[in-house]
Amino acid sequence: MQGDLSFNQKASDYADSVSPYFSLEDKKAKYQADKLFKRLRRKVGHAIGDYGMIEANDKILVCISGGKDSYAMLDLLLSLKRSAPIPFTLIPVHLDSGFPNSPEHLVKEHLEKVGLEYIWLEKPVFEISKEKLNPNKKTMCSICSRLRRGFLYGLAREIGANKIALGHHREDILATYFLNLFYSGIMKTMPPILRTDDDTLTVIRPLAYCREKDLKELCKIKQYPILPKGLCGFGEDQERASMLKMLHEWDKENPKRLDIIFKSLKNVVPSHLLDRNLYDFSKASKSRGGVLVRTKSEEKKRHEWDIGVKIIE
């Protein structure tokens, strides 16, 4: 299939050899690397297809943080763009937050290597975060995150981009789920696709199906220029770090456990939870053999709740 080939020559050359297969000489290593890249590419393609993340003529701001996930996301989107049945535009952007002693040149050099026209956005995120930091807080992660998101949203609107791609992977989604579960008493996580509150932008997470260990392996092979963590001097979000540590330990104990938990987020049965906003439990007061009874008209309104339902003619 002829895909979207709207690249300049430099970006086209990079996209031609984006798989780590082309950077290795050992035959076994080449085979394993190609297998890894194709697996990640397939998972990104499935996530995009399942949630309708990318549509024809989308203008997508691809956020490059300087971490392994965002570098991998850009490479995988570039690869998919070459065979995509629809045209879309990728615009890498790096937000320089003003962290002291940050080797930002590493990101710039990599983006120059990729060859796409990119945006370098400099904003005083670090200074503003320090000023607004609550004395009772040990980190400024939440302030920093909100500021960065606000600046990126503003840039997207300014240049006419309609979507923003973030590099959150499967474990990020699971960690957020357990953070909300354990600390906020709510069953919520990072959705693969999200419309902003003002209905002007769509946030997408193409790596939603990708395992972190696969992304780490790709990073190791591709030797992405990773920016060091903790440059702000306030340390990382300990609650999130503890959730990720818990997930990694579970993965070692039972490699299938995270797959099962992730699958559960896609298989929700509202009638077997306790949220009255999602399910009208008053309808369950009269039942036959434990089966909820509804009329045809009620069933049409609740077509998503079709488990264990008997229709009355």
C-alpha positions as CSV (number, residue, x, y, z in Angstrom):
1,M,0.0,0.0,0.0
2,Q,1.3,3.4,-0.9
3,G,1.4,5.4,2.3
4,D,1.8,9.1,3.3
5,L,5.3,10.0,1.9
6,S,5.1,13.7,2.5
7,F,8.7,14.0,4.0
8,N,11.5,16.3,3.2
9,Q,14.6,14.4,1.9
10,K,16.4,14.3,5.3
11,A,13.4,13.1,7.2
12,S,12.7,10.5,4.4
13,D,16.2,9.1,4.7
14,Y,15.8,8.8,8.5
15,A,12.4,7.2,8.2
16,D,13.8,4.7,5.7
17,S,16.2,3.3,8.4
18,V,14.3,4.1,11.5
19,S,14.2,0.4,12.6
20,P,17.2,-0.6,14.7
21,Y,17.6,-3.4,12.3
22,F,19.7,-1.1,10.1
23,S,22.1,-0.1,12.8
24,L,23.3,-3.6,13.8
25,E,25.6,-6.0,12.1
26,D,25.2,-9.3,14.0
27,K,22.5,-11.3,12.3
28,K,20.9,-12.6,15.4
29,A,20.8,-9.1,17.0
30,K,19.4,-7.7,13.7
31,Y,16.6,-10.3,13.8
32,Q,15.7,-9.6,17.5
33,A,15.8,-5.9,17.0
34,D,13.6,-6.0,14.0
35,K,11.1,-8.3,15.8
36,L,11.0,-5.8,18.7
37,F,10.4,-2.8,16.5
38,K,7.7,-4.5,14.5
39,R,6.0,-5.6,17.8
40,L,6.0,-2.0,19.1
41,R,4.9,-0.7,15.7
42,R,2.0,-3.2,15.6
43,K,0.9,-2.2,19.1
44,V,0.9,1.5,18.2
45,G,-1.0,0.8,15.1
46,H,-3.6,-1.2,17.0
47,A,-4.0,1.5,19.6
48,I,-4.5,4.2,16.9
49,G,-7.0,2.0,15.1
50,D,-8.9,0.9,18.3
51,Y,-9.4,4.5,19.5
52,G,-9.4,6.5,16.2
53,M,-6.4,8.5,17.3
54,I,-5.3,9.7,13.9
55,E,-7.6,10.9,11.1
56,A,-7.0,12.3,7.6
57,N,-5.0,15.6,7.5
58,D,-4.4,15.7,11.2
59,K,-1.8,18.1,12.3
60,I,-0.1,16.4,15.3
61,L,2.2,18.0,17.8
62,V,4.5,15.2,19.0
63,C,5.9,16.1,22.4
64,I,9.5,15.2,22.8
65,S,10.5,15.3,26.5
66,G,14.0,13.9,26.2
67,G,13.0,10.6,27.6
68,K,13.0,7.1,26.0
69,D,9.3,7.0,25.5
70,S,8.9,10.2,23.5
71,Y,11.9,9.4,21.2
72,A,10.4,5.9,20.6
73,M,6.9,7.4,19.9
74,L,8.3,9.7,17.2
75,D,10.2,6.9,15.5
76,L,7.2,4.6,15.5
77,L,4.9,7.3,14.2
78,L,7.4,8.1,11.5
79,S,7.5,4.4,10.5
80,L,3.7,4.2,10.5
81,K,3.3,7.3,8.5
82,R,5.1,5.7,5.6
83,S,2.4,3.0,5.2
84,A,-0.6,4.9,6.6
85,P,-3.7,4.9,4.3
86,I,-4.3,8.6,5.2
87,P,-2.0,11.7,5.2
88,F,-1.2,13.4,8.4
89,T,1.5,15.8,9.7
90,L,4.0,15.2,12.5
91,I,5.5,18.3,14.2
92,P,8.0,17.4,17.0
93,V,8.2,19.9,19.8
94,H,10.5,20.1,22.8
95,L,9.6,22.3,25.8
96,D,12.8,23.7,27.4
97,S,11.6,24.2,31.0
98,G,14.7,26.0,32.2
99,F,16.0,23.3,34.5
100,P,19.5,24.2,35.6
101,N,22.4,22.3,34.0
102,S,20.1,20.4,31.7
103,P,21.9,19.2,28.5
104,E,19.1,20.3,26.2
105,H,21.5,20.2,23.3
106,L,21.1,16.4,23.2
107,V,17.5,16.7,22.3
108,K,18.2,19.4,19.7
109,E,20.9,17.3,18.0
110,H,18.5,14.3,17.9
111,L,15.7,16.3,16.3
112,E,18.2,17.7,13.7
113,K,19.1,14.1,12.9
114,V,15.4,13.1,12.4
115,G,15.0,15.9,9.9
116,L,11.5,16.9,10.5
117,E,10.7,20.6,11.0
118,Y,10.5,20.9,14.8
119,I,9.6,23.6,17.3
120,W,11.8,24.5,20.2
121,L,9.7,26.1,22.9
122,E,11.5,27.9,25.8
123,K,9.3,28.7,28.9
124,P,10.2,29.5,32.5
125,V,8.4,26.4,33.9
126,F,11.1,25.7,36.5
127,E,11.1,29.3,37.9
128,I,7.3,29.5,38.0
129,S,7.0,26.1,39.7
130,K,9.4,27.1,42.4
131,E,7.4,30.3,43.1
132,K,4.1,28.4,43.3
133,L,5.4,25.5,45.3
134,N,3.4,24.8,48.5
135,P,5.8,24.7,51.5
136,N,4.1,21.5,52.6
137,K,4.9,19.8,49.3
138,K,8.1,17.9,48.8
139,T,7.9,18.0,45.0
140,M,6.6,20.4,42.4
141,C,5.6,17.6,39.9
142,S,1.9,18.5,39.7
143,I,2.6,22.3,39.2
144,C,5.3,21.6,36.6
145,S,3.0,19.1,34.7
146,R,0.1,21.6,34.6
147,L,2.3,24.4,33.4
148,R,3.9,22.3,30.7
149,R,0.6,21.0,29.5
150,G,-0.8,24.6,29.4
151,F,2.2,25.9,27.3
152,L,1.9,22.9,24.9
153,Y,-1.9,23.4,24.5
154,G,-1.3,27.1,23.8
155,L,1.3,26.3,21.2
156,A,-0.9,23.8,19.4
157,R,-3.7,26.3,19.1
158,E,-1.3,28.9,17.9
159,I,0.1,26.8,15.0
160,G,-3.3,25.2,14.2
161,A,-2.5,21.7,15.4
162,N,-5.6,19.7,16.3
163,K,-3.9,16.9,18.2
164,I,-1.1,16.5,20.8
165,A,0.7,13.1,21.1
166,L,2.1,12.2,24.5
167,G,4.5,9.3,25.2
168,H,2.7,7.5,28.0
169,H,2.9,3.7,27.8
170,R,1.0,0.8,29.4
171,E,2.7,1.0,32.8
172,D,2.1,4.7,33.0
173,I,-1.6,4.1,32.5
174,L,-1.7,1.3,35.1
175,A,0.3,3.4,37.6
176,T,-2.2,6.2,37.2
177,Y,-5.1,3.8,37.7
178,F,-3.6,2.5,41.0
179,L,-2.7,6.1,42.2
180,N,-6.3,7.1,41.8
181,L,-7.6,3.9,43.3
182,F,-5.3,4.0,46.4
183,Y,-5.1,7.7,47.0
184,S,-8.3,9.3,45.6
185,G,-10.9,6.5,45.8
186,I,-11.8,6.8,42.2
187,M,-11.4,4.3,39.3
188,K,-9.8,6.5,36.6
189,T,-6.7,6.5,34.6
190,M,-5.0,8.1,31.5
191,P,-7.3,7.5,28.6
192,P,-5.7,6.6,25.2
193,I,-7.6,9.6,23.7
194,L,-9.0,12.7,25.4
195,R,-10.7,15.8,24.3
196,T,-9.7,19.0,26.2
197,D,-12.3,20.7,28.3
198,D,-12.6,23.6,25.9
199,D,-13.2,21.2,23.0
200,T,-10.4,22.6,20.9
201,L,-7.7,19.8,21.0
202,T,-7.4,16.1,21.2
203,V,-4.7,14.4,23.3
204,I,-3.6,11.0,22.1
205,R,-1.3,8.4,23.6
206,P,-0.1,6.1,20.8
207,L,2.1,4.0,23.1
208,A,-0.9,3.0,25.3
209,Y,-0.5,-0.7,24.4
210,C,3.3,-0.7,24.6
211,R,5.1,-2.4,27.5
212,E,7.8,-0.3,29.2
213,K,10.4,-3.1,29.1
214,D,10.1,-3.2,25.3
215,L,10.6,0.6,25.1
216,K,13.6,0.3,27.3
217,E,15.1,-2.4,25.1
218,L,14.5,-0.2,22.0
219,C,16.1,2.7,23.7
220,K,19.1,0.6,24.6
221,I,19.5,-0.5,21.0
222,K,18.9,2.9,19.4
223,Q,21.0,4.7,22.0
224,Y,18.6,7.6,22.4
225,P,20.2,10.7,24.0
226,I,18.2,10.6,27.3
227,L,18.1,13.7,29.5
228,P,18.9,12.9,33.1
229,K,16.1,12.9,35.7
230,G,15.9,15.0,38.9
231,L,17.3,18.2,37.2
232,C,14.7,20.3,39.1
233,G,16.4,19.3,42.5
234,F,13.1,18.4,44.1
235,G,13.1,14.7,43.4
236,E,10.5,12.6,41.6
237,D,6.9,12.0,42.5
238,Q,7.3,9.3,45.2
239,E,3.7,8.1,45.1
240,R,3.9,7.5,41.3
241,A,7.4,5.9,41.7
242,S,6.0,3.5,44.3
243,M,3.2,2.5,42.0
244,L,5.7,1.8,39.1
245,K,7.9,-0.2,41.5
246,M,4.9,-2.3,42.6
247,L,4.0,-3.0,38.9
248,H,7.6,-4.0,38.1
249,E,7.6,-6.4,41.0
250,W,4.3,-7.9,39.9
251,D,5.7,-8.3,36.4
252,K,8.7,-10.3,37.8
253,E,6.4,-12.5,39.9
254,N,3.8,-13.1,37.3
255,P,4.6,-11.8,33.7
256,K,0.9,-12.1,32.7
257,R,-0.5,-10.1,35.6
258,L,-0.1,-6.7,34.1
259,D,-1.6,-7.9,30.8
260,I,-4.7,-9.1,32.7
261,I,-5.0,-5.9,34.8
262,F,-4.7,-3.8,31.6
263,K,-7.3,-6.0,29.9
264,S,-9.7,-5.3,32.8
265,L,-9.6,-1.6,32.0
266,K,-11.1,-2.5,28.6
267,N,-13.8,-4.9,30.1
268,V,-15.9,-2.9,32.6
269,V,-19.2,-4.3,33.8
270,P,-21.1,-1.4,35.4
271,S,-23.8,-3.7,36.9
272,H,-21.2,-5.4,39.0
273,L,-19.7,-2.3,40.5
274,L,-21.3,0.3,42.8
275,D,-21.6,3.5,40.8
276,R,-25.2,4.6,40.5
277,N,-24.3,7.2,37.9
278,L,-23.2,4.4,35.5
279,Y,-25.9,1.8,36.3
280,D,-29.6,2.2,37.4
281,F,-29.7,-0.3,40.2
282,S,-33.3,0.4,40.9
283,K,-34.1,-1.7,37.8
284,A,-32.5,-4.7,39.5
285,S,-35.0,-4.9,42.4
286,K,-37.2,-7.4,40.3
287,S,-35.2,-10.1,38.7
288,R,-35.6,-13.6,37.3
289,G,-32.9,-16.0,38.4
290,G,-30.5,-13.2,39.1
291,V,-31.0,-11.9,35.5
292,L,-31.7,-8.2,35.1
293,V,-35.0,-7.7,33.1
294,R,-35.4,-4.8,30.8
295,T,-37.9,-3.8,28.1
296,K,-36.8,-3.4,24.5
297,S,-36.9,0.4,24.7
298,E,-34.8,0.4,27.8
299,E,-32.3,-2.0,26.1
300,K,-31.8,0.4,23.2
301,K,-30.8,3.1,25.6
302,R,-28.4,0.8,27.4
303,H,-26.9,-1.2,24.6
304,E,-23.5,-1.0,26.2
305,W,-24.7,-3.0,29.2
306,D,-25.6,-6.2,27.3
307,I,-24.2,-8.7,29.7
308,G,-26.7,-10.9,31.5
309,V,-29.7,-9.1,30.2
310,K,-33.0,-10.8,29.2
311,I,-35.2,-8.8,26.8
312,I,-39.0,-8.8,27.4
313,E,-41.0,-9.0,24.2
